[in-house]
Amino acid sequence: MKRSGNIVADIKAAVDPANYDLTRAEGRADFDDALRAEISRRAPDDEKLRRHAGDMLGMWRRELFWVEDQG
């Protein structure tokens, strides 16, 4: 089945890391919760797509957190 669109780009646009204090554990947890909610909302019946999107967003998340840790 061919899928159209770019779920990862759509989620990145919907969940702006600037809205979260990534220097605090609570802010990171809130950011993670928002990402998970968007993944579930956009692919409620497609476990494989949710898993792949989660993996790709996980890489983005680690990059963001690393920058915050270095800042």
N, C-alpha and C positions, 0 to 999 in steps of 0.2 A: 504494500500500500504506500503510495507516494504522499508525502505530507507537504503542504505549502506553508509559507511563512517562516518566521525565525523566532521560535518560542524564547530562546535565550536572550536575544536582543529586545524582545517585547518585555520580558521580565526585568531586564536591566533598566529599561526606560521607566517601568512602573515602580521599581523599588530603588529610590535614590539614596545611596549611602550617605549623602550629605545630611539627610534627615535623622541620622543616628549617631550617637556618640560612640565611635568605634574604639575609643581609648578606655572604655569601661566594659566590664563583663556584661552588665545589664544591657548596654547599647548593642553589643555584638549579639547577644541572645535575641533581642528584639529584631535586629536585622535578619538573623537566621530564620526567625518565625515568619517574618514578612516574605522572605524568599520561598519558604516551604508553602505558605498559603497561596502564593501566586502560581507556583508549579502545580499544586493540586487544583486550583481554579481553572487553569488553562488546559490541563490534560487529566481530567478526573477519571477517565476510563482507560487510560493508556499507561500501564505500569512501565513499559519499556521506554517510552518517551520521557516520563517523569524521571526515571533513573538516569538517562543520558543527559537531560537538562540539569539535573542535580549535580552530576559529575562536572559538567562544564561551568556551572555557577559556583561550584566548590573551588575550582581553580581561580575564578575571579575573586571570590571571597578571601582566599589565602593571599592573593596579591594585595588586596585592600588592607587586610589586617597587618601584613608585613610592612607596608608603607606606614601605617599608623604606629606600629611598634618601633620603627626606625626614626620617626618624626620627633 
